[in-house]
Amino acid sequence: MIQLDHIYKWVKSGGRRVFLLNDLSLHIEKGEFLSIMGTSGSGKSTLLNVVAMLDGFDEGEYYFEGEAIHDLKAKKRTSIFNENIGFIFQAYHLLDELTVYENIETPLLYKKVKSSERKALVADILDKFNIVGKKDLFPHQLSGGQQQLVGIARALIIKPKLILADEPTGNLNSTQSDEIMKLFKELNEEGVTIIQATHSENNAAYGSRTIKLLDGSISKN
Amino acid sequence: MIRNYIKIAFRNLNRNKLYSTINIGGFALGLSACILIMFYVTHEKSYDTFHEDSKRIFNVFAKTNISGDVIRMNSLSSVAAKMIEDKDPNVSSAIKIKTEYNPVIIKNPENQSQFSETDLVYTDSNFFNFFSFKLINGNPETALERPYSIILSENLAKKYFGETNPIGRNLSLRIDSTYTFTVTGISEETPSNSSIKTDLIVSASSLNTMKEAFYDMRSQIFQGGSFQTFVKLKDPEKVAPVQRSMNALAVQGHEESTDEYFLTNITDIHLLSRESTNVKYVKIFSLVALLILLLALINYISLSTARAGTRAKEIGVRKMNGASQRSVAVQFFLESAVYVFISFLLAILFTILLKPWFFSLVGIQIDSSFFFDPGFISTMVGILVLTIFIAGLYPAIILSSYQPIETLKGNFGNRKNGAQLRQVFTIFQFVVAVGLIISGIVIHQQINHLRTLDTGLSRTDVLMVPLQNTMDNSQSVFREEVENLPGVRKIAAASLPMYGGTNMYFVDDKNSDGQIPLPILATDHEFIDALDIEWSIPLQDENIATKKNSVIINEATINKLHLNPNPIGEIIVFGNSQYEVVGVVKDFYYDSPNNEIGALAMFVSPSKEFSMDFGEKSSCLFIKFRANANVSSIIKDIEGLYKKYDTENAFEYQFMDEAFDALFRSEMRLAKVLNVFIGLIVLISGMGLFGYATFSAQERKKEIGVRKVLGAKVTQITYLLSVDFLKLVMVAILIASPIAWYVMQQWLQGFENRTVLEWWIFAFAGTGSILIALATISYQSVKAAVANPVKSLRTE
C-alpha cells in the first residue's frame, strides 16, 4: 500500500544539513498495524506527516497505492489525503465550539455528503463507540479518553483506508490508553490499515509489526 | 454547511464575550455615529431635490457694482420673472416669490383668536405647477389666481380653524394695514429639505393693491428688487444664453446698467447660502464620519488578526478534515457578515435612540420620512456590503492560507502574525485621536477668545428690546417707565439691535464722482455713554451732537471716505443733505468680529422722543442693569410694561453678550459636535487598544511565565507589557502634533481675531492620550503580570 524508497528530509542549520529523515525506506502492506517507536526527535512525527502528505521531503520516492506522490501537485496530494487517510492527534484537536456530533460530522460536510446520509453515518459511529449519550456535549465537558474517542470517530467517519495516529494516547492514563488500543486492534481486524507513533512498548505490542527510529533512520525492523 | 458556519459564528460570539463586545459594540457605535452624520450630510445635500424638475429650475441672482464694491442681489424687480419668460424661448416658465420678514398678525374674525407669524410668502399662481409642492385641499391651478387668496399649511389650518374646513373662510392679516384674505387651499407641510417655506402662501396679485408693496411693485424694468426669481429652462444646459438675455434685458431697461445676472441651480442654493458655513460643515462632518468608520473598521480587522493565533488551530483542524482554502475563506466572510449585520442592527438601534439628541445638537430638523429615502438607504446598504467585504477580506485571505501542519504543531504563536499591521493601525488610531483632541482644544480656545474679545464697547448686563411700530406713540412713556425700574442703571436707544446687521447709505466720494456705501446707525444721545464707547476725538460741546445735520463717525470711516486725520468740521454728503463731522469714536465691533471693523456713521437724535431721520421705523432699547440687579425679575417687570403698551406683538429680548456670542454660533455648534465625536473616537481607539493589549498579553503568556520563574517582579512585567504600547502612542503624538498644528493654523486664518496656538495645548493632548492609553492597557498588563506562571507554562 505504501512504498517509501530512500527518503531524505533535512533542514539547514548554520550552513549544515540536519537530517530529519535519513535514507529511510519502508514498505507497508494493506491491513498492517504498524507501530513506530523511537525517542523524542527521532523522526516519528516527521515520518507520519510525510506519509500523510502534509509535509514534503527532499529526496526519494513515495508511492501510495501505486500513485507516485513525489510527482504530484499539492492539490492532488491534498485530495488523496482527504479521500484515504484519517489522522489522529495526541492533543485530539477537536473544534472547541462544536459539539461531539458536529465535530464528527465536519469531514462529511466538507465532502458534501447529503444531510440524510450524514445523519445515518454519524449515528452509526456514535453507536459503535458507545458515545450516543454524549453527542450534544462540547469537548471541554469530556474526559481526555472520551475526547480521543471522538477524535478517532471523526477520523473514521470518512471510512479511510489508512489511519495515522501520532501518539494517540500520550495524554491519557493507562486504562484509557488500553481501551483506545483495543479499539485500534478491532479496527485493524475490520481491515483498516493503521500506523501509530508511540513511546510506549505496551502500546506498540498491539501492532502487527514494530519499527524503531533513530535519527531519522530505521534502526531495527 | 452555511448553517454550520453561522452556528459557529454565534458560538464564537458567545464564547469570547470581551472580544464580541469590543468588536461589535465598538463597531456599532462607530457606525451609528457615521449613520447620523451621513443622515445630516445627505439631508443637507438633498435640499430642493424633491422638485420633479429640480435640474431645470434655477434661481436668478445679480452682481452689481457700486463704486468698486461688488454687491450681490438675490432679488429682482416684480416684472423681471415675466420679462425673461417672454424674452427667451429657452425659459419655459418663471416665477417670483417675496418673503415677508416682519411678523404678520393673523386673526380669525370668527373667534377673534390672534397669532403672530413670520415667513409669509407672496407668489404667482403657477407656484404649484412650477415647484413640486402639494396641496391637500384646493385646486393647485387656480388657488393663487385671485388677489387676497391665502394657502395655509395643515398645521396652521388646524391652529386657526380647529377641525373645521377652512376653505372659503376669511382671515384678516395685519401687515402694516389690515387686509382680509380668503383661504383657497391647504398645503402639505414644507419638507425639511426645502429652501422655500410654504406654511403661508399668498397670491402675488394681492400686492398690486397693497400700499405696503408700493415700492416693491414700482420698478417696471429688469433690475434688482424684492422678489426672489426662479426660471425653469427647457434644457438645463442653456444657462449661458439665458444669462446673456437677462443682461440684455437689464441694459434695455437702463442703458448704463453694468449688472451681471447669473443662474444657480435650485439644488445648490442651500449649501451656498449663509456664508457657506453649510458647505464647511458638510465637509468637516463627512471627514469625521469617514474617520470614525475607518477607526471602527480598523478595530475590527486589528482584533480579527490578533485573534488569528487562537483561530489558527481551528483552521488547521478543519483543513485536516478536508476543508479547502476556499471553504475556510467563505467561513470567515460569513462570520464577518454575521458580525457586521449584528453591528448594523445595533447601530440602527443606537441611531434611533441618539437621533433627537444629535439633531438638536447640530440644530436641524429632519423629516423622519427621510429615513426611507432611497438615496439614503442605498448608501447605507453600500456601506454594509463594503464593510462586510473589507472586514472579512483580511482574515479570510490570511487565515485561510495557513499550512495546517504548522498551526497544529503549536509553534504558531511564535510567529508575529500581523503584529506590524496592528502597530500601524494603533498608531493611526492615536494619530486621529490626538489630532482631534488638539483641534478640539484649539476650537474651544478660539471661541473663548472671541467671546471674551474686547470689542470696544461693554456688552455685559445689557438687554436689547426691539420695539415694533405697533407701540407707536407710547414708546417714550414705555422707556421712561423702564428707566425708573429699580436695577436699571442706564437706558439708550438705537435704530437697530447690535450684531444684527446695519443699514447702508450712499455718500459722495470726495476723490471721485462715485458713491461709497456707508453703514449708518441712528441713536439717542445716551447711546455712546451707556455702552461705554470711547471717544477718539470727543465732542467739543455736549449739545453739538444733537444739532441738526451733525454726524459722529468711527475711526474706520476716516480712511474709507478719505477724510483728514482730524476730520472735525468736514462735510459728508448723503444724497441731498450735508452733514458735518462733530466727533470721532474709537472703532468698536458692531458686527461679527470675524470681519474687520467697518466704517460707521452715527446720527444722534435730539430728544428722548426717539424719532429717526432716514425714515427709520423700528427701534431698539438698550437697557443696562446694575451689576447686582435681579435680572429675571426685572425682565418680568419690563415684559409687564411692554404688554401694557403693545398688545399685538410679542415681547422679545436678547442679552447683548448672547447676541454677540450668537455671531459664532456655527463655530460653537461645530465645537459641540466635535466634542462628542472626539469622545467617540477616543473611546473607539481605547477599545481597540484594550483588545490589542488583551491578545498581546495572551500571546506573551509563555514569555511572561518564563520571566517570572526567572525572578521578574510584577512591576517589571507590567512595565515590559506597557512600554511597547506607549511607544506607539508617542509616535502617534509626534505625527499628529504637526499635522494638527498646520490644519488648525489654516482654520484660524478664517478669523480676523485669532487665538495663539500655545505649546501647552499639544502637551496637554499628548499627556492626555498617554494617560488614556496607560489606563487602557494597565488592566491587561497587571492581570498578565500577576498570573501564576505554573498555569501558563503547563503544556497540553
Interface residues (C-beta under 8 A of the other chain):
Chain A: N49 L54 D55 T78 N82 F87 F89 A91 H93 L94 L95 D96 E97 L98 E102 T106 P107 L109 Y110 K111 K112 R154 I158 N171
Chain B: M1 N4 K7 I8 R11 N12 R15 K313 E314 G316 V317 R318 M320 N321 G322 A323 S324 S327 P404 I405 L408 E796
